[in-house]
Amino acid sequence: MKTNIYQKIVLLLAFVLLNTTFAGCEVIADIFKAGFWIGIIAVVIIIIIVMAIIRMLRR
């Protein structure tokens, strides 16, 4: 009977460990996705600003 309890405890701990690990990976993936899009938006804004400055200097 003790073996059955230990097996359940080990199974529960393994499940909790895997669940926590996958949730952590999902959070990190979301952070990188957000960082990627923020980076693209920042580059586009910088290009627009540089083009506006060049237009102002040509006049």
C-alpha positions in Angstrom: 0.0 0.0 0.0 2.9 2.4 0.7 4.2 1.8 -2.7 1.0 3.0 -4.2 1.0 6.2 -2.2 4.6 6.9 -3.2 3.8 6.2 -6.9 1.0 8.7 -6.7 3.2 11.3 -5.0 5.9 10.9 -7.6 3.4 11.1 -10.4 1.8 14.2 -8.9 5.3 15.9 -8.5 6.2 15.0 -12.1 2.9 16.5 -13.3 3.4 19.7 -11.3 7.0 20.0 -12.5 6.1 19.5 -16.2 3.1 21.9 -15.9 5.3 24.6 -14.3 8.0 24.1 -16.9 5.6 24.4 -19.8 3.9 27.4 -18.3 7.3 29.1 -17.9 8.2 28.4 -21.5 4.9 29.8 -22.7 5.6 33.0 -20.7 9.1 33.4 -22.2 7.7 32.8 -25.7 5.1 35.5 -25.2 7.8 37.9 -24.0 9.9 37.2 -27.1 6.9 37.7 -29.4 6.1 41.0 -27.8 9.7 42.0 -28.0 9.9 41.1 -31.7 6.8 43.2 -32.5 8.0 46.2 -30.4 11.3 46.0 -32.2 9.7 46.1 -35.6 7.4 49.0 -34.6 10.4 50.9 -33.2 12.4 50.4 -36.4 9.5 51.6 -38.6 9.1 54.7 -36.4 12.8 55.5 -36.6 12.8 55.1 -40.4 9.8 57.5 -40.6 11.5 60.1 -38.3 14.7 59.9 -40.4 12.8 60.3 -43.6 10.9 63.3 -42.2 14.3 64.9 -41.1 15.7 64.4 -44.5 12.7 66.0 -46.2 13.0 69.0 -43.8 16.7 69.5 -44.6 16.1 69.4 -48.4 13.7 72.4 -48.3 
